[in-house]
Structures are given as structure tokens and as C-alpha cells.
Amino acid sequence: MLKAGRSQEEIRRHNLGALLRQVHLGGPVSRTVLADRMGLNRSTIMALTAELTSAGLVREERPTDTGRAGRPSLVVRPESDRVYVLAFDVRVDRLVAARVGLGGTVLERMEAVRPRAGADLDDVVGVLAGFARRLHREASPEAICVGVGAAYCGMIRPGDGMVRFGPNMGWVDQAFGAELGHRLGLGLPVAVGNEAHLGALAEHERGAGVGFDNLVYLHGDVGVGGGIIVGGKLLDGDGGYGCELGHMMVNPHDGRPCGCGSRGCLEAEVGEQALIDAAGRSADLFGREGVRAVVEAADRGDLRARDALRRIGDWLGIGVANLINLFNPGMVIFGGMLREVYPGAAAQVRDRVEANVLMISRKALLRTSALGDDATLIGAAELAFARVLASPLEVLAQGDAVPGRGPVPARATP
């Protein structure tokens, strides 16, 4: 909300960003609807869309079929092919990169297996920079890159993208954001966020949580991360390291050891290894393939696999019940590995919610991620778009965008 006393220029800049955000998140929309949503008159909307069109951020088209009499209102569309960001998702065992157009369209993506090899900053940055070079080169000459965002499976220091702690890969104080920006050589800052935090934002803005101002997102990879949206905003804590939901204590007495050094954390009891061990699967099975093997075996009637899912579901239900009692969310969303585990464990989770959640809060909806494996990648893209959505014309005027097929230094090749 705008504060009283702002100048006309400040109001104009705010409205330009707000309109672009409406089109970016909501897709093609008529001027009439924009006027209603933003509380502005049609002439103001027309002037704002004219500026954004001139800058190449949106285009206006006549609707193909209105079914109504009278002159139809023009439809405003994001220039998805012309304006894009580079988004990266660093998972424990996979690296993903994408060129994502304004409006959230994934235009092109690339991925590679990431060996579980410890503190591999140089290798990770090299692969991502190589992907970026190819993605950037494939863009049309008229396209512009307006930002770079990355999701990382660890605790990220706000501002500079330093990975303070990545418990499942041994990263401690690794300058990921700065090094990636240097290797990309695009002259654009690299915005880095915790993968589960970004997954929560993505589901809130584009996925299962659209329309819910209070939600909890639980993301399973090797461990478990989380993001909490309160009043429409991410809850990030005093230093930006909040919502480490995977390290909530659920089994303090005889819990499994956790990568953080504690025992009985939620991720130790419901993570990848806990499921595979409970199902009695081979030590050679790990990662998403190992999890899927257990889930598929349970679907085929394997009793031990079914028991493993029930056990995991009970611990997961304890964690979910605690979170619902603490935050009273309208929805709890299961993403990453938990998206595949939850259907087979849903009965146990619901039983725990029924037994352990205060009656008035039991109405929270339990859902799997609508964005699937792309939730954290889309969150990274939204992080990259933040600057241009806040000040669209200023970002372009200051040269904070890179033309398509621009030079990326040869050293960026892995």
C-alpha cells in the first residue's frame, strides 16, 4: 500500500510495477479487469500499459472472441519470449538451469546429475555457468535477460548468496552467489535463496497455495526443508535462516542421527534414508529413484514398503500437527520427495492431525505441490524477476538487462 504524501512520480512507478506484476502472475488480462483489480480508472491503465508496451515488457491485443456487444477491452500479455531470467536449482543430486520468460513460462531447461561429492563449489558453478552460456545463446537477438536467481539446498545469507551451511553436502561459508555471478560474466547480480523458502513462494504465487495468505510448504530432498507464508509474506527469521522445519525435534529419545549433528529431527525420521531403511531396501538405492522404488513397491502390495510409508507418515504427521498448532495455516503443501511419499502416508498424517491438532485449526487443507519438481526452480525465477517487477522502467533504463546472444566469457564453460 502506498503511503500518504508520495509524489506523482513515485505513484506512477509503483503503479507500473503493480500492473506488470498482475500480468506476470495472472497471465493475459484485459484493461477492464486490470482497472478493477488495481482500483484505477481506464485512462490511467491505458497510460501505464502504453509505457510498458513501449519498453517491450508487455503487448496489447484484441481479444479473439468476447461474446459481448460493444468495443472489447484490449488484452495485456507479458512478453514472455522477449523478457526472461536465468534460473538455477542446486539440489543434492541434480543441477537444473532454465530460461524463464516473463509470465513464468519455462522457455528452455537443462539439467545434469550432481555427484554427492561434498563441498563442490567450483564444479557446481562450472556446470551452471556452462548451462547459462548455452541458454543465453539460444535466446533471440531481441530478447533481454533481466535477472538471475538460484535456489540452493542449504542456509543462505541474505544479500550476498553465501551458503552458510549445507548439511547434506558439507558446504560451510561457500561464496556461491558471488562466484556464480563472476563466472556468468553477465554483469547482473545473482539472487540466491533457500530452496524450500523459494518453493513456498512459488506455490503461494503460482501453485496450490494461490489465494492462501497463510500456508506451510514442506520440501523433501535428501532431507526436509520448509517455508512458511504468514500474511502473504515469507517468514524468514532475524538473520534470514528461519523455517528450518526439517530440524524440528520430533523424536528426542531414540531418534535417528541427523546431518545437522542432532538426533530425532523431522528430516532424520522422514527423509530419503529413513524411508529406504524402513523398507529394507538395498544400500545401493538412493535419491529420488530410491524413494520411487519404495513407493512403487507399496503400490504393488509389498507389505514392508507399505509399513515403511506408514511409519514415515506417522512421524510426518507429528511434524505437521506441530506446525498447524503453531501457525494455523490454511494449507500445508508437500513438495519434492514428499510429493511422492504423501499419498501413501496420507492416512497416518491425517490421523495425527485429527488426534493432535487443536480442534479449531483442523480445517487446514493438506495438498501436494501443484508445481511438482519445478517448484523450487520457479521460486528462483521469481527471485530473479523481483527487481524488474519492483521498478520495470528503471531496471531497463539503467542497463540492468543483458541482450540475448550477448557474450558470456569462454571460461564459463565447465
Beta strands, then each sheet from edge to edge (+ up, - down):
strand 1: 29-30
strand 2: 58-61
strand 3: 75-78
strand 4: 83-90
strand 5: 94-101
strand 6: 105-113
strand 7: 144-152
strand 8: 155-157
strand 9: 162-166
strand 10: 171-174
strand 11: 190-194
strand 12: 215-220
strand 13: 224-230
strand 14: 233-234
strand 15: 331-336
strand 16: 365-368
strand 17: 402-403
sheet 1: 1+ 3- 2+
sheet 2: 6+ 5- 4+ 7+ 11+
sheet 3: 6+ 5- 4+ 7+ 17-
sheet 4: 8+ 9- 10+
sheet 5: 14+ 13- 12+ 15+ 16+
end
